[in-house]
């Protein structure tokens, strides 16, 4: 099973690594960069796929909201007979076409029988009608149908903001796991080199002890150093393996198939090179955090939705005044006489309805609640924007500090290398001890490990700064890269 997962990893998940590995021997090492991880992540990870569905879900909700404006064709037929006597036959067919304001209606009805209500009597050939109903008070500027549709359209933008937020969080978590994996790999390799050096030095000391150049206690000290470095090496190898498992959590193939990182795949610190940001770049990130951050966009969209609700609630303070006009005529089809002068004034059915609550307590209370929600959202937007801007500035400061520390650490390593080399020369000349050279070498290894840890932190800081600005999802674009 594991071999199949590894094969899937190469064939589906990481074509760049596969092409590299295919050109080498089976026991060779291929590099898996963070760019490869991100490209694999956004295609097959369940959370990424779930995020992609949010937009489609919102689109279908808009479709549902538009359904209230669909034309409706209806027909009713009732017949009653008793003891062979036709009490009534009622047949009504109507087509209703909702408009943005009001409604169009066309239909045909034919009613017959001895007990038909007088107001429902139609000519023997039936009665055709065509009319319109229009609200002139409540419902003229906005009604429940339009409010629902407008809010559903805003929900599309809200779903997009949620999608970006989910992808940003997923990418940041993956980046942190990857840079931890890269740092543990470099630490493992350095300790492996240190262990090999200690073994070589132990063999050399043994030979010199045999020859009488060194005391026997020096071989014991060299052996202890080998054992100490072996213990550190075993711990580093385990930490590397565990870090690789954490990265594997973000690797998925088609059909939700979990993938494992093959043993011949190694991470890379490519992308951790120091790249100081200019003041213009910082200003651009701050502008992005202020205008395009997913949390800011969600609150702005929520504000627009509440504004629609406020308009609708305020409109309900108006009285209900609905007018209806229907042009009627015998038969089941329109004829030229409908267009003749004077016909419309002699063949019609009109209606009007009016109502208004006396105190409007429910409407006024709902309006006040909506205004309070709107004000609370404005305040939350102000606080969130400020927090985001401060978060970007703090992330920028962290990145700058790491750049300075990396430069300083490189200088420390250069000086530590000189000290180690000098101590080695003194040891070969008999002017130093094995303890001192081991100390100098261990210090150099620790300083190199610290440098790789700083580089890993710097890689995290790059992604964290983009995440703080809300623009980390730009990494989805293969042509884009985190700066």
Secondary structure as GFF3:
##gff-version 3
##sequence-region A 1 483
A	DSSP	alpha_helix	2	8	.	.	.	ID=ss1
A	DSSP	pi_helix	9	13	.	.	.	ID=ss2
A	DSSP	alpha_helix	15	22	.	.	.	ID=ss3
A	DSSP	beta_strand	30	31	.	.	.	ID=ss4
A	DSSP	alpha_helix	34	44	.	.	.	ID=ss5
A	DSSP	alpha_helix	46	66	.	.	.	ID=ss6
A	DSSP	three_ten_helix	67	69	.	.	.	ID=ss7
A	DSSP	beta_strand	72	82	.	.	.	ID=ss8
A	DSSP	beta_strand	85	98	.	.	.	ID=ss9
A	DSSP	beta_strand	103	112	.	.	.	ID=ss10
A	DSSP	three_ten_helix	118	120	.	.	.	ID=ss11
A	DSSP	beta_strand	127	135	.	.	.	ID=ss12
A	DSSP	alpha_helix	144	211	.	.	.	ID=ss13
A	DSSP	alpha_helix	216	248	.	.	.	ID=ss14
A	DSSP	beta_strand	252	253	.	.	.	ID=ss15
A	DSSP	three_ten_helix	254	256	.	.	.	ID=ss16
A	DSSP	beta_strand	257	258	.	.	.	ID=ss17
A	DSSP	beta_strand	265	266	.	.	.	ID=ss18
A	DSSP	alpha_helix	279	291	.	.	.	ID=ss19
A	DSSP	alpha_helix	294	315	.	.	.	ID=ss20
A	DSSP	beta_strand	320	330	.	.	.	ID=ss21
A	DSSP	three_ten_helix	336	339	.	.	.	ID=ss22
A	DSSP	alpha_helix	343	346	.	.	.	ID=ss23
A	DSSP	beta_strand	348	355	.	.	.	ID=ss24
A	DSSP	alpha_helix	361	428	.	.	.	ID=ss25
A	DSSP	alpha_helix	434	469	.	.	.	ID=ss26
A	DSSP	three_ten_helix	472	476	.	.	.	ID=ss27
###
